[in-house]
Amino acid sequence: MGFFRNQQIHFARRLLEGQYDRRGVPRPPDAELDRQAAEVVDEARRIARQRGRNVLGILKEMVLNLKR
């Protein structure tokens, strides 16, 4: 994995942790949280390629719109 992808995954993980905390839902195990963050980053990168937008902006939107 590249440096930017690792940073994006770390950022997505922090956003996911914040969402779990705000909703009062227990966080999943670290491995599951990392998997979820990687999935969010992959989807955000796919959307960014299609729409020509900023990956970090898409990450924020995706995590804030999670309905879990």
Summary of the structure (lengths in Angstrom):
residues: 68
radius of gyration: 11.7
end to end distance: 27.6
largest distance: 34.9
contacts: 171
relative contact order: 0.18
helix: 78%
strand: 0%
